[in-house]
Amino acid sequence: MGRANVWLKRTFIVVISLIAIISLLLLGFSLFSHGHLHQQEEAEREIAVIHVMYVIAAVIILLTIFGAVGVWKEIRWALIVYAVGMILSSLLMLVLNIQGLASQSQVRQDVKKQYLNLLPLVNATEFLDDIQTELECCGLESYRDWKFNIPNSCLCTDKSTNPCVAAPRNSSLFNSQMGDEPIMIYEKGCLPYFIEIIMSLIRIVLGVTLGVMLLWVSTISLWLSWL
């Protein structure tokens, strides 16, 4: 390989740096999401998505190291490793994106089926209790999923943004209350909100992988121009 044009080299370095930054952000997002979901036993599917994100981020970072060393030191074998890994990973990302886009409706159905298996909610874990507080919702499809044993996590607060309704008078919430004042609880169930969070996570992964793939494709022309 002859001596690379200085502007071509700088352009390559800028593109590789951008890819590395995106991969680091993806890795940080994966760590944050994993920590958030770590103690949620029912979140097996989301954890699996996080593991895929770990692998993608690690591969990207490794390849960018080879690419950066190859272009900076003008080492041909490092650039070949980068180019081959870039092409194979781009093809893999393309397949994953197509599969991800095609399976979104099936993912929604699977997640809904998984969480509806928690019914009756008398057997629900603390996971759902935390979700109700965080997402301002009650039950899976509605507060009626709790029958008469509505937990305190369903109570509306002064800062609640989601719609609230008066709790049934025969619910457990009135056991310790004196007087006839209504107790307001969240009207909507948590399942639609939780499914949307999962789908947003999947869309983020697909968007990031697509963006990285396009950046990788752009480096192919730069690499070929040095041959």
N, C-alpha and C positions, 0 to 999 in steps of 0.2 A: 504493500500500500504506500503510495506516495504521500508527501507531506500534505496534510489537509489544509484547505483554505481556511483562514482564520475566522471568517464570518460564518462559514459552514459549521466549523467546530463550535463556535459560540451558540449558534442556533440549536445545535444538537444538545449542548449542555443545558440550555434553557428549557428545552422540551423535556429532557430527562429529569431535570430538577422539578418541573411541574408535576410530572408523573410521580416522583418520589414524595412530594408534598401531599398529593391526593392519597397515596397509599398510606402515609403516616396518619392522615386525618381519618381514613377508613379504619386503621388499626386502633386509634384512640376511641372512635365511635364504637368499635366492637368491644373494647375493654369496658367502656361505660355501660353499654347495653348488657354485657355479660354480668357485670356486677349488680345491675338492677334486677336481672331475672334469675340470679343464681339460686336464691332460696325459694323460688316458685316451682314446686314439684310438677305442676300441671303444664309448665311452659316448655315441654320437651321440643316441640316443633321450632319455637323461637330460638332455643339454645342450639339446635342443629343449624339454623341459618347463621347464627353467630360464628359457629365453627367454620362454616364455609367462608365467611368474611375474613377470619383469621388466616386461612390458607391463601386466599387471594391476595391479601395485604402482604404476607410474608414472601410470596413468589414475586410480586411486583418489586418489593424492596430489594430482593436478591438480584433480580435482573437489572434493575437500575444501577446497582453497584458495578456489575460487570460492564454495563454500557458506559458508565462514567469513567471507569478505569481505562476501558478500551479507547474512548475518544480522547481522553486527556493524555494518555501515554502513547496513543496510536498503536495499540497492541491488536493485531489482526484477530487472534484467536478469541480474545475477550469480546470483540464486536460480533464475531460469528456466534458465540454462545448467546449473546444478547439477542441477536437477530433471530436465531432458531427458537429460543425461548419465547420471544415476542410473537412470532408467527403462530407457534403451537398454542400459546396462551390466548391469543386473539381468537383463534378458532374455537377453543374451549369456551371462552366468554360469550362468543356468538351463539353457540349451542345452548349455554345456560340461560342467556337472555330470551331466546326463542321459547325454551321450555318454561321459563318463569312467566312469560307473558301468556302462554297458552294454558297454564295451570292455575291461574289466579282464581277462577270461579270454583275449581275443585278444592283449592286451599281454603276458601271461605266455607265451603260445605263441610270439609273435614274438621276444621276448627270448631265450627258450630256444633257438630255432632259430638266432638270430644268434650266440650264443656257442658252440653246438655245432659251428658252422662252423670254429671254431678247431682242432678235432681234425684230425690228431694233435697233441698238445701239444708236440711237438718244435719246432713253429713258433710257439708262443705268445710273446707279448711280455712285457715287464717288468710290464705292467699286472696280469696274473694272478698273478705272483710277489708283488706288493705286496698284492693282495687276499687271498692265502692267509695271509700273515703277519697281516694286520689282522683277518680274519674267522675265523681258526683253522680252516682247511679245507684240502683237498688235491685238486687236479684240478677238473673241472667236475661230474661226477656222483659220482666217487670217486677215490681215489689211483691206481686202476688205469688211469686215463686217461693217466698218465705212462709206462705200460709199465714199463720198468726204469730209466728216467732220472728218478728222483724228486728234485726240487730240495730244497735245504736249507730253503726256506720252508715245507715241509710238516712239518718237525720240531716235535714237541710241546715245550712249555716247562714249567717248574715251575708256572707260573701258568695253564696251559691249562684252560679250562672245558669245551671240547668233547671228545667221546670220542676216544680214541687207540687205535691198534692197532700191532702189531709190523710193521715194514716187511719186505717179502720179502727173503730172504737173498741173492738174486741181483740186488738193486737196486744202483744206483750209489752209494748212501749207504754201503755197506760197503767201498767201494774203499780208503778211507783209514783204516779202523778195524781195530784189532788186538784180537783176542779174540772171544768168542762172545756177548757181551752184546747183547740186543735193542736195536734202534733204534726208538723210538716215533714214529709219524707220525699226523696227523689222519685219522680214518676217513672222514668225510663230505666230499662234494664242495662246492664253493663256489657252484654255480649256484642252489640253493634259497635260500641266504642272500642272494645278490646280487639275485635276483628279488624277494625280500621287501623289500629296501631300496628298490628302484624302486617297488614297489607302495605302500610307506609314503609315499614322496615324493609320489606321485600322490594318495593319500588326504589328505595334508596340504594340497595345493593345492585339492582339491575341498572340504575342510572349511572352509578359510579363505575361499574364494570364496562358499560357502553362508552362512557367518556374516556376511560383509560384505554380501551381498545382503539378508539379513534386517534388518540394521541400516539399510540404505538404504531398504527398504520402510517401516520405522518412521518415517523422516524425511519420507516423503511426506505422512502425515497431519499432521505438524507444519507442513509447508510449505503444505498446502492450507488449514489453519486461519487462515493469514495473509491469504488472498485475499479 
